[in-house]
Amino acid sequence: MKPSSDAALSAVPEDPTQDFGPVHRGGPITRFIALTSLLMAIGTALLLLREGETLFAVLCLIVLGGIGAWSGGYVVQRLKYREKLPKTHSVLPGILGFHLRCTCRDVGPAVFLLPDTVTPGSATRLFCFVENYSSRKRVAHFRIGPHPHLGLPQVHEVALNVAPGQAAVYSLPLAVSRELPPGEHDLPVTLCVSRPNGMGVRLPGATPHFFDLHTVHYAAPLTVISGAAAAPAGPVGPDAARYLSLASVSRPKPELDALQDLVDEGPSALPRA
């Protein structure tokens, strides 16, 4: 079961961007339905009138014409807002250089452990990046684990609010058990995105993707090697997780200093680039 969107976390600093644009997308399928319904309504009504079936012709116009008008209204709304949409910063594929194979209901995801090579008794950090390419709010529902040797004996569930055009990162520090044997391991992560305020339209500047999925499954790889363990530099576990905003369409440029600071203070004490 997904966590309630009312209990979802908001990134820090909070993104002031509100939903904008039409609730429904008005894309190619909607345009096809609108055009087909109108043509069918006119053609069928004319045939029925030729046969003297006036009542059925009127009913046909009402039903099929109504479907066409209803669909056409969404197409008109899309065209109305087309010139007013802000451009996304495209942080994940553009600035950070992530290769996104798909989106999850218009949210671009990236999930990995850093460092991904550790020794028993040390620590690592799970990064869950999300970027909303829609004009309406999304809620990203993550299911992390279980993995007892990483301090997750049960599934950790978290819901994240992602404002229109926002890019953010959820960071979860994890302790590596001393009993974890050397070798290749992975941490299962599942992402499912909900649309509480409607579908919205795709923002300009978003990298097009062929697949837009409802659910995405990850297996974040982790390599454990023998060696001296470096103790965790700070608190670990879900209580020490942080959710930081990286970019907003309400701001002129992305703010990545918080991400660099987060990496620098991580369990591995990575040097500043």
N, C-alpha and C positions, 0 to 999 in steps of 0.2 A: 504494500500500500504506500502511495506517495505521502510525504509529509504535507500537512496543510500549508497552502500558500500564505495564510495569515501568520504562520510561524516562520516564514522564510527570512533569512538573513539579508540585510542590505549592506552593500559594500561601503567601506570607509575611504575617502569622504563620500557622503551620500550624493547620488546623482539626482539633480533637480529636474531632469528631463521628463516631461509628461507625454502620455500617449498622444499621437496625432495621426492624421490621415484617416482613410476609411477603415471600418471594422473588417470588411471582407475585401479580398485581394482583387477581384475582377480580372483574373488572368486569362490565359488562352482557353481554358475549359469553360469559363463563364461566358466568354465572347462567343464560343462555338454554340453553347446552349441558347444564348440570346438570339443569334442569327438563325439557327435551325428552327427554333420554336416559332419565330415570327414567319419564316417562310412556310413552315408546315401549316400554321394557322391560316394564312392567306390562301395557300393552294387548296387545302382541304375544304375551307369554307366555300371557295368558288365552285368546286366539284359538287358539293352538297346543294348549293343554290341551283346549279344546272339540273339537278334531279328533283328540284322542288322541295327539298328538305330544309326549309328556312330555319326551323327551330334548332335542328342539329347544327346548322351552319353557325348560328349565333352562339350556341354553347361551345362549339369548337374555337371560335374567335375569343371567347371569354377565357377558356381554360389555357389553350396554347399561347394566346396573345398575352395573357397574364404572366405566364412563366417567362416569356420573352421579355416583357417589360420589366419584370422583377430582376432578371439577370442583367438586362441592359442598364438598369439603374446603378448596379455596382460598377459596371464599366465606365459610366459617366463620372462616378465618384473618383475612380482611379485617375482618369484624365484630369479631373479638376485639381487634384492635389499633386500632380506629377511635377510641376515646376516649383512647388513649395517645400519639397523634402530636403532636409539637410544631408550632407555627404558624410558617410561613415569614415572614421580614421583608418579602418582596416588594419588594426594593430597586429593581430596574430599572423596573417599571411604576409603582410607588408613590412612592418617595422621589425617584428621579432623573427620573421622568416620561417614560420611553421608551415609545413606542407599539410594542408587540410584535405583529407580525402572525401569528406562529406560535411554536411551541416545536420543539425538535429533540430528540426522545426525552426529553421532560420538562425540557430545559434551555432557558431563555429566553436568546436571544442578542441582542447589539447590536454592530454593527461600523461604525466611521467613522474618518476622518482628522481630526485637529485640530492646527493650523488647516487648513481645507480650501481656503483661498485663500493662495497662496504666490508668491514670486518665484524665478526660476532661481538656484541656488546657495544657497538657504536650507534650511530643514529643516521637517519635519512629524512627527507621531507617530500611529501606528495604535493605536486602542483596540479591544480585543476583550473585551466584557463577557459574562459567563456567570453564570447563576443556576440552581441545581439545585432543581427543585420536587418531586423524588422523595425517598422515604425511603431510597434506596440510592445508592451512589456512581456517578458518571458520569465518563467520560473524554472530554473534548472534543478532537477532532483537527482542527487548523486547517492548511490549505494556503494559503499566502500568496504571491502573485505567480505567475509572474515579472514583474518590471518593472525593466529595466536602469537606467532613468533615476531610480529611487528606491533604487538600491543593491542590487537583488535580481535579479541576472542569472539565477538559478535559483529554483525553487520552494523556499520556506522552510516546513518542516513542524515543527509543535510539538504535543505532546500535554499536556493540562492535566488534572490530577486535580481533580474538583469534588465535595466532600463533600456528604452529604445536607443540603439547605437552605442550602448555602453560596452566597454571591454573591462574585464575584472579577473582576479585570480584568487582562488581559495587555496590556502596553504595549510597542510596538516603535518606537523613534525611527528616522527615515529621513532621509537627505540627498537633497535635490532637485538633480539634475544641472543644471549651467549650460547644457547643450545641450538641455534640455527646452523645446520651443517654447511660447509662450503659447497658452492655449486650455483646453478641457475634457478632462480625462484621468480614468482610473479605475484602481484597484488591485483585481485579482480576489482574492477570498477565499472559500474553501469550508470549511464546517464539517460534520463528521460525528461523531456521538456514539456511543460504545459503552457497553454495560451489563455490566461484568465480574462483578458480584455479583447479577445478577437485576434484574427490572423494578421491584419495590417498588410502593408506592402513592403517590398524589398527596398532598402535604402540605396541611393546611388553610391557607387564606389565599392560596393560589396563584391568580392570575387565570386563569379558564378560557379556553382557546383552541380554536377549531374545528379548526385544522390542527396535527397533531403529526407532524413530518416526520423522515425518517431522515437527510437531507442538505439543507443550506441553502447557496445560492450568493449571494454579495454582489459588488457592483462599487462599492467605496468611491470616491465622486467627489472629484476634486481639480481646482481651478481655478488655472491658472498665469497670472500677470499680469506685465507688464513693470514693472521698477523696480529699485531698489537692493537687493542681497541682504544679508540678515542672516545672518551665519555661525552654524552650529549651536552651541548653548550647551554641548554636551557630546558624549560618544561617541554614535555612531549605529550602526545595524545590529543583527543578531540577538544579537551578544555583549553589547549594551547593553540588551537587553529585560529587563523586570521583570514578575513575576506577583504581584499583591497581593490579599490577602483583604479584602473589604469588610464582610461580615456572616456570622454563623454562628448556627445555632439553639441552640448551646451558650452563646451570650452574649446578654445581655438586650436589646441594641440594636446597630444597625449602627455601624461605625467608619469614617467617611468622610474623616477627616483625611488619611489617606495618599493618597487620591485627589486631594484638593485640593492637597496638596504636589506630587504628581506633575504635575498640570496647571500649577502655578506654576513648576516648574523645567523645563517643556517648552521645545521649540525656539523657540516664539513668545513666551515670557516673558509669558504672560497675567496680567493683574492679578488679585489675590485678590478674590473676590466679596464 
